[in-house]
Structures are given as structure tokens and as C-alpha cells.
Amino acid sequence: MPRILVIDDEPELREFVVMSLELNNFETVEAENGKKALLILEQEDFDCIVSDVEMPEMTGPEFLKNFRDINKIIPVIMLTGVKSLNTVVEVMKAGAQDYLVKPINVDELLIAVRKCIEFKKLKEQNILLQKENERYQQHLEEMVEKRSVQLKDALFGSLIIIASAIEAKDEYTKGHSNRVRLISLDIGTLMNLDNKQLQILEYGAMMHDVGKIGVRDAILNKNKSLTEEEFDSIMSHPAIGANIVKNISFFGPMIDCIKYHHEKFNGEGYPEGLKGENIPLLSRIVAVADTYDAITTTRPYRKEKTNIEAVQVLIDGKGTQFDPVVVDVFVMNKLYEKNYIFKDKTESESGNIKPSTIILDDEAILENFHKTKKNGESYLYDEM
Ligand SMILES: [Fe+2]
């Protein structure tokens, strides 16, 4: 049986409303003013409230305002003795569902109450649907999250495969790509790069030598000095790499790391001879990480050097080969004391090379490439 709360300070009128409702199979509860009604409403639920406007202690509109703060569902019908537009506007604004003008007509009262009960049912159904929808959305978000983790693993897995393919061509560079990734990430983090830049750096560093796929193994593994032609071939690997990935949107943001990791700060690098800050920052970071790792590992043409010797090379190359800021970040923070060789070994032996950053989204190909004159010269420590 639908339950109605009747609020009126005049006992006769309250009785009249209560009797009219009970004779028509509604259950009623009475309150003589807004304050008492609020107390009852703390304990009980109703399908509709019928309330007078003019009451001592708390008027109908005041009651409505207080009640709407805690309950937006139970419809309220206001009984106004004043046929004034202002009162009607006021109560409707305060959140009344309907209003009736005194003297009350029983038929009109019943119609209004029944409409309100229907309205409440619809509102409740609507809330249920909304909750259902929220649950569905949440489920969907969880699914998307799960899928993107799988996608991230798959994509990063393919980067590891590509890096392994590069390194398989040159046994001396095993683990190089992953170590350059680890070192670059540490430098980028210390330079307070934002997450987006760190992601690009991480993936770009991992892929920086992808162009070596296009260089003959015999050249990569040669332990004697290279002919000019062989130098040209090896020097083409950044451009080859950029060419390989240029049409794949996922790799788009990483092109700079691939194409410009052999540019030098003084403009004497390749492929474009970019100078200073015209070299993209991420490429300048990869250049330092790349060189440091190359020096501290054995290459076909020389034995590995100590980390202190490698740091000296970085310091000597400040402002000529390397961005001095990047070198300072590496040196001042003593990154050379970290054992990247061991870290890579642990990660790769346990098959646990995982990205530190979240997956890239599709936007943003980095800034336009600056074209300057190629001017290849000293390749001392410009490790391939
Ligand atoms: Fe390279």
C-alpha cells in the first residue's frame, strides 16, 4: 500500500486529507509541521508527501528546501491557500512536484498523489538504470585497461624482438638497446621530463639502432678500420632506421631518437649535422647513453673501458659531441656508479624486460626536422 506523509498545522485540514487518502487505499502518517516531518523522514520511507505551505516553526518551502538537501526522490505536493503566482513559483523552484490550491478537491488530490507515485517509480527505475550503466561503464573501463596492458606487453615485446634482431647481427652489442633504454630513462627522469616525453624516450632509446638491420653484418663486426664506403654504410643506419619506421604511426614519436642519436652538439654529426638545441632533446639524451654504454662494453675493434674512463670521454665531449646539460645530469648524479650491465643481464635472463612508462598514445609526431649540412669528421668515440 503506498505510504503518504501529510504535513499540516491545521488538524481539520490534515484529517480531511488523511481520510480522503485512506478511503482510497493509501496508508498515511501525519506531521503537524515541517520540523516534525523531517524527523519522521529520517526513519521512514514514503511514496509521496503532501504538505501545507503556511505553517508555524517551519514553512512548507523551508521544509522542502531542507528535505531536498537530503532526499531528491520522494515527490512533494504543496497545498497553498494563496492563489498567488509567487507562492507557486517559490514552491516549484524549491523542488515541489505539484501544488494544489485550497480548498482541496478530493479528486484533484488523488490524481496528483497517483501521478507523484508513478513519478517516484520512474525516478527509482531511472536511478537503477543509471547504477547499472555505471557498473557497465566501470566494467568497460576495466576491460579497456586489461586490453591496453595486453597491448602494451605485445608492443613492447615486439620492440624487444626488434632490438634482439639488431643485436643478433653484432654479437658485441648484446643488451646494448636495453641498457641505452635504462640509462636514457634515468637521465630523462632526472631532467624532469613529463610522462609523455619519458615514454617516447624509453621506446625511442630501445629502438635507436633499428637502422642497423640495413647494414651488412660484416661491416658491423669488422675489427679493422673501416673503408670510407663502409663508414658511409654504417653512418646511414640512423636514416635507414627512420625510414623503416616512418610509416608506422606507433613509432612516429620515436623517429627523432632513431634518426638523430649520432648528431653532435657542435653540428659535426650525422645524418643532418644538426647543431646544439636544434638536435631534439631526446636524441641528445640517447646520444650520451649510447656512447657511455658503447665505451663500457667491448666492441670488435677495441676492449671495453672502465666507467670512469667513459665519464672522462663524456666530459671531454661536453659542448662538442654532447649536450653539456645532459652530460652534467649523468655525471653529477653519478649514474656511472649504477651497474646497467648487471641490470640488463638480470632483466633479460629472467625474461622480464618491462617498460617503465605507460604505452604511447597515437598523437604527436615530434617537431620538424632541421636540415643542416652534413659534415662527418672525427669518429673517435662516436660509437656506431
Ligand atoms: Fe647508432
Residues whose N, C-alpha, C, O or C-beta is under 5 A from the ligand:
A	BS01	LIG	D209 E383 M384
